[in-house]
Amino acid sequence: MLKFTVGDELWCITQPNHAAVAGYLAAHWGNGEFARPGYYAPFPEPERLRAETILAIAEHDNGWWEWEADPQLDPADGLPLNLTSLKESDGFERWRRGIPRFREEHPYVALLISLHAYSLHAPRVGAENDPSFLHPLFGGPGDWPVPEGDELDEAKQFVGEQHVMQELLSDRIRNNPQWSAAVEPWHLRPHTRLLQLCDALSLHLCFGGDKERTLANIPRKSWGDHVSLHVQRVGERRVAIDPYPFDQDPLPVTLRARVLAPRTHAPDHFPSWWHAIPRTDLRFELASLS
């Protein structure tokens, strides 16, 4: 659950709803200046590769489905715990549940989601130092505390598990002649980065869309062609991005949420109260700066 106070409202957004927005952004990614997913390098069936990449981005938080259905509640307000209040080991379990869902039918989807999970945690245990692999919002040295003691051991174990899974999935994909090129760096790295970027942009809207940001190392035409995206608020729920990467300008974006008053405290019998709250469609526009 993502919980943020925006103005005089408390926005409660499930992880799957946040991920669905990321998938929507990926489906609209690409124009005359930016390549669409699947088209960063030659591929036998680029539209199939594009579809698998978009599916991975839309489902990157699918491991949270069960938790969101029966969330752990915060004693302070009776509402679901914010993602930032959960133990890191809880997050590891969500990845361990979600990634295997696609392993058999969609190995490329599972590989991209695993790489996303890996990229969030590997830099913090010294397993990855490439700046182009760091999450656009949470990849810097000061963004997350470095784990210590048992938490460090758990994080190292999780990162190691993901590395092994990625090797197995990559080998399986390479054995399919129609898909072998998909795991080469000129495809895999920009698709991994696009997942991170769409995740970051969706989270930016979940935070209210007001903060000015620069998102670095974003692939444009190919993995060797990087730009930085400058993101800024230019109106009421209108966010400008420069350079602009989408196929529609402006691009309407709808984020589903439960909108509550700040300092709301949930009553007893939480599910009855929670499911009676109507969902609100929070409407944004993404647009070019001009």
RAWO-V496373 format. One record per residue. RES is the residue in three letters. NEAR is the number of other ideal C-beta (glycine too) atoms within 8 Angstrom. Layout:
{{RES	NEAR} {RES	NEAR}}
This chain:
{{MET	13} {LEU	13} {LYS	10} {PHE	10} {THR	7} {VAL	9} {GLY	5} {ASP	4} {GLU	10} {LEU	13} {TRP	15} {CYS	13} {ILE	15} {THR	10} {GLN	13} {PRO	11} {ASN	11} {HIS	15} {ALA	16} {ALA	10} {VAL	13} {ALA	16} {GLY	14} {TYR	10} {LEU	16} {ALA	15} {ALA	8} {HIS	10} {TRP	13} {GLY	11} {ASN	8} {GLY	2} {GLU	7} {PHE	10} {ALA	11} {ARG	8} {PRO	15} {GLY	12} {TYR	10} {TYR	13} {ALA	10} {PRO	3} {PHE	11} {PRO	5} {GLU	7} {PRO	9} {GLU	7} {ARG	8} {LEU	14} {ARG	12} {ALA	9} {GLU	13} {THR	16} {ILE	12} {LEU	12} {ALA	17} {ILE	17} {ALA	13} {GLU	14} {HIS	13} {ASP	11} {ASN	11} {GLY	12} {TRP	12} {TRP	9} {GLU	7} {TRP	11} {GLU	11} {ALA	6} {ASP	4} {PRO	9} {GLN	8} {LEU	10} {ASP	11} {PRO	4} {ALA	3} {ASP	8} {GLY	9} {LEU	13} {PRO	11} {LEU	11} {ASN	10} {LEU	9} {THR	4} {SER	6} {LEU	10} {LYS	5} {GLU	10} {SER	8} {ASP	10} {GLY	10} {PHE	11} {GLU	9} {ARG	12} {TRP	14} {ARG	10} {ARG	10} {GLY	14} {ILE	14} {PRO	8} {ARG	10} {PHE	14} {ARG	9} {GLU	5} {GLU	3} {HIS	11} {PRO	11} {TYR	15} {VAL	12} {ALA	16} {LEU	14} {LEU	17} {ILE	17} {SER	14} {LEU	13} {HIS	13} {ALA	12} {TYR	13} {SER	15} {LEU	8} {HIS	11} {ALA	11} {PRO	12} {ARG	9} {VAL	12} {GLY	5} {ALA	8} {GLU	8} {ASN	5} {ASP	6} {PRO	8} {SER	8} {PHE	10} {LEU	11} {HIS	11} {PRO	12} {LEU	10} {PHE	7} {GLY	11} {GLY	6} {PRO	3} {GLY	3} {ASP	8} {TRP	5} {PRO	3} {VAL	7} {PRO	11} {GLU	5} {GLY	6} {ASP	5} {GLU	10} {LEU	11} {ASP	8} {GLU	12} {ALA	14} {LYS	10} {GLN	8} {PHE	12} {VAL	13} {GLY	8} {GLU	9} {GLN	13} {HIS	10} {VAL	8} {MET	11} {GLN	12} {GLU	8} {LEU	8} {LEU	14} {SER	10} {ASP	8} {ARG	9} {ILE	14} {ARG	9} {ASN	6} {ASN	8} {PRO	4} {GLN	6} {TRP	10} {SER	11} {ALA	10} {ALA	12} {VAL	12} {GLU	9} {PRO	6} {TRP	11} {HIS	14} {LEU	13} {ARG	11} {PRO	14} {HIS	13} {THR	13} {ARG	12} {LEU	14} {LEU	18} {GLN	12} {LEU	12} {CYS	14} {ASP	14} {ALA	12} {LEU	13} {SER	14} {LEU	11} {HIS	13} {LEU	14} {CYS	12} {PHE	10} {GLY	10} {GLY	10} {ASP	6} {LYS	8} {GLU	7} {ARG	10} {THR	8} {LEU	12} {ALA	8} {ASN	10} {ILE	13} {PRO	14} {ARG	11} {LYS	7} {SER	11} {TRP	10} {GLY	5} {ASP	8} {HIS	10} {VAL	7} {SER	9} {LEU	12} {HIS	10} {VAL	12} {GLN	9} {ARG	10} {VAL	8} {GLY	6} {GLU	3} {ARG	9} {ARG	11} {VAL	15} {ALA	12} {ILE	14} {ASP	8} {PRO	10} {TYR	11} {PRO	11} {PHE	13} {ASP	7} {GLN	6} {ASP	7} {PRO	9} {LEU	12} {PRO	7} {VAL	12} {THR	9} {LEU	15} {ARG	10} {ALA	11} {ARG	10} {VAL	9} {LEU	10} {ALA	7} {PRO	8} {ARG	6} {THR	9} {HIS	7} {ALA	10} {PRO	7} {ASP	3} {HIS	6} {PHE	10} {PRO	6} {SER	7} {TRP	10} {TRP	9} {HIS	6} {ALA	5} {ILE	8} {PRO	3} {ARG	7} {THR	8} {ASP	7} {LEU	12} {ARG	9} {PHE	13} {GLU	12} {LEU	12} {ALA	13} {SER	10} {LEU	10} {SER	2}}
